[in-house]
């Protein structure tokens, strides 16, 4: 089930009352989820399904295979010291105590991350702040490895909605876009349901332009937010939210949907769902549908690159004809008609000259590009065929799910399918206690116009993002003169060019994740990913850039992608 942070705060209070001072009697995990139960608190046995769609419920524990990793052994018989809701986002924190070999108490914190679409758990040593174990669905790139420093989802430069002052609203309403975009951009842990309820309480609409929101709207939003986060006990509502999700919230939905009412969050999580539960089939369908969309965009991008490469013969003929024209002193811009040296009887070839470049120089560049296109003609068809095969396999599984539910598509088949797509990487399985090849887990954001922005977290990930994950016509960004993240603005099969605002928003992310974050404005270079190369013998993260342009932008973050 899906919970917002306001509701999660109440759940943490209910679990704290049921679990505090008790040892964990049960801690079991498999590839689909995890079960936790404190001794003497079977009614509050916590069931977490990793998803997507992820789910949280209270009730009897399903049978899960015994696992012998050290992380689960730490959880078993550890005493619960407290349960709380993390600042900023939808994370439950369970503080645990165990005795070491000398009998001295040691402390760890189990972070239960409930940020959709995939849920996960992470056990962190309180003393050193490093990951002791993590559990998630296969293919979840956000899952840390054992020994990594813990970086929980939190404020990330945004404000905590529960502790906002009236003066904070001036900054929230100073940006562009709609009210919903401003709230997502500036405040942590919000989703559409909370924003819709918040705006309804303030007497306004999420689609209202920020430019129309004056001091009266700011005051109404502040008062509505104070009332929403006051911690009062309310009726708890439960309803089907679509996409396989069931939502539980203390905030009544704005849209007219059929709701069930309960006296507590625990009661809503324990009650039978009467067929409304997000089934295993719904979760598998969601995974398959998302992958099918990604594969279709990848196929479109490959077809576009291949179509461009098929013009190589014309490019070579134009270059040879330009050289044969014998006019090395001519410079562009302009149009030059030259005879086709390969077929003198054919119509003349029209060549567009670049500004400030001689005909001979341009012919050399054209031949160099033709060599690259020849190589592209060799490597792209096999890649395209592989994507076609993966897309066909994905569609067949979707068709079988539509006809037979989850009876004919097993989790083992799903795991094999994910491995064939490269989604099941070491370090991102049900337990990520080991592994030598960490998955790429770039930070993911969404621009106001819907473009996806990825930012690397370290040099190794910058290297993989720029040279392996980026498509040739994606846009690449980096703060000039500062060390920092490589940032990719992903086309995802789009034919249209990004607007200047979209470019500036992506550049702002690159400025934020750089050493220039505290500067008023930062110069950020950008170019197409195909013009970014790795210097021979250079360390990871080092890049050589051609044809770059520069934007002066203020550092700033964008709303995170769902699950990103």
Buried (B, 14 or more C-beta within 10 A) or exposed (E): BBBBBBBBBBBBBBBBEBBBEBBBBBBBBBBBBBBBBBBEBBEBBBBBBBBBBBBBBBBEBEEBEEBEBEBBBBBEBBBBBBBBBBBBBBBBBBBBBBEEEEEEEBBBBBBBBBBBBBBBBBBBBEEEEEBBBBBBBBBBBBBBBBEBEBEBBBBBEBBBBBEBEEEBBEEBBEBEBBBBBBBBBBBBBBBEBBBBBBBBBBEBEBEBEBEEBEEEBBEBBBEBBEEBBEEEEBEBBBBBBEBBBBBBBBBBBBEEEEBBEBEBBBBBBBBEBEEBBBBBBBBBBBBBBBBBEBBBBBBBBBBBBBEBBEEBEEBBBBBBBBBBBEBEEBBBEEEBEBBBBEEEEEEEBEBEBBEEBBBBBBBBEBBEBBEEBBEBEEEBEEBBEBBEEBBEBBBEBBEBBEEEBBEEBEBEEBBEBBEBBEBBBEBBBBBBBEBEEBBBBBBBBBBBEEBBBBBBBEBBBBBBBBBEBBBBBBBBBBBBEBEBBBBBBBBBBBEEEBEEEBBBBBBBBBBBBBEBBEBEEBBBBBBBBBBBEBEEEEEEBEBEBEEBEEBEBEBBBBBBBEBB
